[in-house]
Amino acid sequence: MASTDRKKRKASPLMINQEIQYKDIELLKTFITEHGKILPRRRTNLTVKQQKNLKKAVKRARILSLLPFVLKDKN
């Protein structure tokens, strides 16, 4: 008999009802690479709705100059 190996979904790092705010820069920095790119869902383990809210929050923070668009090299 073949056993069915099902992958367990990792829990979202955020609480289900936790709101992602553009003002919370420390939280947003955890979802951004060192080059300033937003991490994909497969790396962040966020839900679709949370990932969309994250994208909006990062874009708002960038427009308000709370986050840089591109991080400069230190060389």
Summary of the structure (lengths in Angstrom):
residues: 75
radius of gyration: 15.6
end to end distance: 58.7
largest distance: 58.7
contacts: 140
relative contact order: 0.20
helix: 33%
strand: 3%
